[in-house]
Amino acid sequence: MTWLLLLQMSAVAQTGGGERLFAAQCAICHGQNGEGGRGPTLAQPVLPRAPDDAALTRVIRAGIAGTGMPGTRLNEAETQEIALHVRKLGQVAAAVLPGDVRRGEALYRGKGNCAQCHMIDRAGGTFGPDLSNIGLRRSPRHLRESLVDPSADVPRGFVWVRAVTNGGKTASGARVNEDTFSIQLRDSSGTHHSLWKTELRELRKELSKSPMPSYRGVFQEAELDDLVAFLAGLREAQ
């Protein structure tokens, strides 16, 4: 670490500007102390997507395409203050998870039947999100919460739809597209349904419902530890 960076960190520590900006702009997803949540854990020595200071400021300013990380309108000084605060958060030992990765993978592929809906390294289902780099995008705490209470944090833009035609046929699934006259769904088997709204007697949309089942009571606490350890280790950079 350069002397200039150390001086900058000292100045930010005195003013608290980086901490205040982080609390206002970043903590909602990354946690007040960088422990993670909807966004990945930042309280670690090396950030896979931002291994150096230049990359970190770039991510803060431009976001990461294809993820929930948006860009910002912060000026150069504010961006640097947040970056310095994030580096300060990273000056802690990486957390050691209690679970066993191998047992977690066995649960994922067996008892949990997770591959029916989710894909890892291009293998598995396409109904749920691709989990190839879920360890970069979600904290262990958030992963565990998603397993026991999937509807606690439904991905932005996801809409679960139940449609009943005038003839009594029912279709349920995730909304793929919708316009004034029609709606398209994808059900859990991957089948697409395109429906004309004039032919429906019922069209129900749920913004806060996840089709994923809860594993509360399905997995024991130790099994949840194992599965979280496996998922948190999926860190393929994209």
C-alpha positions in Angstrom: 0.0 0.0 0.0 1.5 3.4 -1.0 2.1 6.3 1.4 -0.3 8.4 -0.7 -3.1 5.9 -0.1 -2.3 5.7 3.6 -2.5 9.5 3.8 -5.8 9.4 2.0 -7.2 6.7 4.3 -6.1 8.8 7.3 -7.9 11.9 5.9 -11.1 9.9 5.3 -11.0 8.3 8.7 -10.8 11.8 10.3 -13.7 13.2 8.3 -15.8 10.0 8.2 -16.9 10.9 4.7 -16.3 7.4 3.3 -18.2 5.8 6.1 -21.2 8.2 5.7 -21.3 7.7 1.9 -21.1 3.9 2.3 -23.9 3.9 4.7 -26.1 6.0 2.4 -25.2 4.4 -0.9 -23.9 0.8 -0.3 -25.0 -0.6 3.1 -28.5 -1.5 2.0 -27.1 -4.3 -0.1 -23.6 -4.9 1.4 -24.4 -4.5 5.1 -23.4 -1.7 7.4 -20.0 -3.2 8.1 -19.6 -4.8 4.7 -20.8 -8.2 6.0 -23.0 -8.7 2.9 -26.6 -9.3 2.3 -28.3 -8.9 -1.1 -24.9 -7.9 -2.3 -21.6 -9.8 -1.7 -19.4 -9.5 1.4 -16.9 -6.7 1.2 -15.2 -7.3 4.5 -12.6 -9.5 3.0 -8.9 -8.8 2.1 -9.3 -9.5 -1.6 -12.4 -8.7 -3.7 -12.7 -11.0 -6.7 -14.2 -8.3 -8.9 -12.0 -5.5 -7.7 -8.5 -6.8 -6.9 -6.9 -3.4 -7.1 -7.9 0.2 -6.3 -8.4 1.1 -10.0 -10.9 -1.8 -10.5 -12.7 -0.9 -7.2 -13.3 2.7 -8.2 -14.4 1.5 -11.7 -17.0 -0.8 -10.1 -18.3 1.9 -7.8 -18.7 4.3 -10.6 -20.0 2.1 -13.4 -21.5 -0.9 -11.6 -21.4 -4.4 -12.9 -23.5 -5.2 -15.9 -25.8 -8.2 -15.6 -25.9 -8.0 -11.8 -27.7 -6.0 -9.1 -24.8 -3.6 -8.8 -25.7 -0.3 -10.3 -23.5 2.6 -11.2 -23.5 5.9 -9.3 -23.4 9.6 -9.9 -20.8 10.3 -7.3 -18.0 12.6 -8.2 -14.3 11.6 -8.2 -13.6 12.6 -4.6 -16.7 10.8 -3.2 -15.9 7.7 -5.3 -12.4 7.6 -3.8 -13.7 8.1 -0.3 -16.1 5.1 -0.6 -13.3 3.0 -2.2 -11.0 3.8 0.7 -13.7 2.9 3.2 -14.3 -0.5 1.4 -10.5 -1.2 1.6 -10.7 -0.4 5.3 -13.6 -2.9 5.8 -11.4 -5.5 4.0 -8.7 -5.3 6.7 -10.2 -8.2 8.6 -9.7 -12.0 8.5 -12.0 -13.8 6.0 -14.9 -15.5 7.8 -14.6 -19.3 8.1 -17.9 -21.0 7.4 -18.8 -24.0 9.6 -20.2 -26.2 6.8 -18.6 -28.9 4.7 -18.4 -28.1 0.9 -18.4 -31.7 -0.3 -21.5 -32.6 1.8 -23.1 -29.4 0.6 -22.6 -30.3 -3.0 -24.1 -33.8 -2.4 -27.2 -32.1 -0.8 -27.5 -29.7 -3.7 -27.5 -32.5 -6.2 -29.4 -35.0 -4.2 -31.8 -34.2 -1.3 -32.3 -30.6 -2.3 -32.8 -31.4 -6.0 -31.6 -27.9 -6.7 -30.2 -28.7 -10.1 -33.8 -29.2 -11.4 -34.2 -25.4 -11.4 -30.7 -23.9 -11.1 -27.7 -24.1 -13.3 -24.0 -24.4 -12.4 -21.3 -24.3 -15.1 -24.0 -24.7 -17.8 -25.4 -27.9 -16.2 -28.9 -27.9 -14.6 -32.2 -26.3 -15.0 -33.0 -22.8 -16.3 -36.1 -21.9 -14.3 -34.2 -20.4 -11.4 -31.2 -18.1 -11.4 -27.8 -19.3 -12.6 -25.7 -20.1 -9.5 -22.3 -20.4 -11.2 -21.0 -17.3 -9.3 -23.6 -16.9 -6.5 -20.8 -16.7 -4.0 -19.6 -13.5 -5.6 -23.1 -12.0 -5.6 -24.6 -13.0 -2.3 -23.3 -13.3 1.3 -23.5 -16.5 3.3 -26.1 -15.0 5.5 -28.3 -14.0 2.6 -27.9 -17.5 1.0 -29.1 -19.2 4.2 -32.1 -16.8 4.5 -33.0 -17.6 0.9 -33.0 -21.3 1.6 -35.4 -21.1 4.6 -37.5 -18.1 3.5 -37.2 -17.7 -0.3 -39.8 -14.9 -0.5 -37.9 -12.7 1.9 -36.0 -11.1 -0.9 -37.5 -11.8 -4.4 -35.3 -10.6 -7.2 -36.2 -7.2 -8.7 -38.3 -7.6 -11.7 -39.5 -11.2 -11.0 -43.2 -11.6 -11.2 -45.0 -14.9 -10.5 -48.2 -15.2 -12.6 -51.2 -17.5 -12.4 -53.5 -17.4 -15.4 -56.8 -19.2 -16.0 -58.3 -19.3 -19.5 -62.0 -18.9 -20.2 -62.0 -22.7 -20.9 -60.6 -23.4 -17.4 -57.0 -24.2 -18.4 -54.5 -23.0 -15.8 -50.9 -21.9 -16.3 -48.5 -20.7 -13.7 -45.0 -19.5 -14.0 -42.5 -16.6 -14.1 -43.4 -13.7 -16.4 -41.1 -13.5 -19.4 -42.8 -10.7 -21.3 -46.1 -8.8 -21.3 -47.8 -6.1 -23.4 -51.3 -4.7 -23.6 -52.8 -7.7 -25.3 -50.7 -10.8 -24.3 -48.5 -12.3 -21.6 -45.8 -14.9 -21.8 -44.8 -17.2 -18.9 -42.2 -19.9 -18.3 -43.2 -22.7 -15.9 -41.0 -24.8 -13.7 -40.5 -27.4 -16.4 -39.1 -24.7 -18.7 -42.2 -24.7 -20.9 -43.3 -21.4 -22.4 -46.9 -20.3 -22.5 -48.1 -17.4 -24.6 -51.6 -16.2 -23.7 -54.0 -13.6 -25.1 -55.5 -11.6 -22.3 -58.9 -11.5 -23.9 -59.0 -15.3 -23.5 -58.3 -15.2 -19.8 -60.9 -15.1 -17.0 -58.3 -14.7 -14.3 -54.8 -13.1 -14.3 -53.1 -12.9 -11.0 -49.6 -11.4 -10.5 -47.6 -11.7 -7.3 -44.5 -9.5 -6.9 -43.4 -10.8 -3.6 -43.8 -14.6 -4.1 -41.0 -17.0 -5.0 -41.7 -20.3 -6.6 -38.8 -21.8 -4.7 -39.8 -24.1 -1.8 -38.6 -23.4 1.7 -36.0 -25.9 3.0 -36.9 -25.1 6.6 -37.6 -28.5 8.2 -36.2 -30.3 5.2 -32.6 -29.7 6.0 -31.2 -29.9 9.5 -29.1 -27.0 10.7 -25.9 -28.7 10.0 -27.1 -29.6 6.5 -27.9 -25.9 5.9 -24.4 -25.1 7.0 -23.0 -27.5 4.4 -25.2 -26.3 1.6 -24.4 -22.6 2.3 -20.7 -23.5 2.4 -21.0 -25.1 -1.1 -23.0 -22.2 -2.5 -20.7 -19.5 -1.0 -17.8 -21.2 -2.7 -19.2 -20.8 -6.2 -17.2 -17.8 -7.3 -16.7 -18.1 -11.0 -16.0 -14.6 -12.2 -18.1 -13.4 -15.2 
